[in-house]
Structure formats: C-alpha cells, structure tokens
C-alpha cells in the first residue's frame, strides 16, 4: 500500500527535493550542499552583501535567507531540509562573498506512549 500526504509542508518538501538531487546541479545554481550524520553544510554565493545586510531565519527544518532593504543586491530564498535544525548548535559565516551555514541536525525525539492492554 502506498500513502501520499497532501499536507502543504510535504508538498513544499517535494518541490525542494531538487536541492538534494545533484551536487553538480547545485553548483550551477550558486549554492552547494553537503551533509554528514551530524549537520548540513550549505554555501551560497552572495557577493557584495555584508553580514549586517543578511538575515537568516530557521523554523523547524525550513531555512530562510533574505537581504535587508539597504543591501546593494536583493537575495531571498527558502529551503526545507529533511530534518529539523538545532539552531543553538548551528553556525553562519560570511567570508569573501560566500555565506556558509553549518546547520546541526536536531536529534529526533520519540513521542511514543505505551498503551496498556485490558
């Protein structure tokens, strides 16, 4: 049996699977992504934008990057990753026009409760 979710978050996730399809394809789009068992590493080319002119918002597994109105260039993007992000263990750096995000994966928490059989 195959069950497909129609929840908007699932639809967004499917649309962003291209993010993970191919590193070669990602490099053509001015970003790069790698991952290991602990974190995702994303790199974006944002030449001409200072760190004070960027805002990075993380909510669950969604990462939003946006330039401020006073920035010389407009940059706005959102990405949904397969796993929630631990913001307290994550890091962002901007050097030589390259924004590097090291986003720690949040350990999944089990919400399983045992049901007593009567």
Secondary structure by P-SEA (a helix, b strand, c coil): cbbbbccaaaaaaaaaccccccaaaaaaacbbbbbcccbbbbbbbbcccccccbbbbbcccbbbbbbcccccbbbbbccccccccccccbbbbbcccbbbbbbbbccccccbbbbbcc
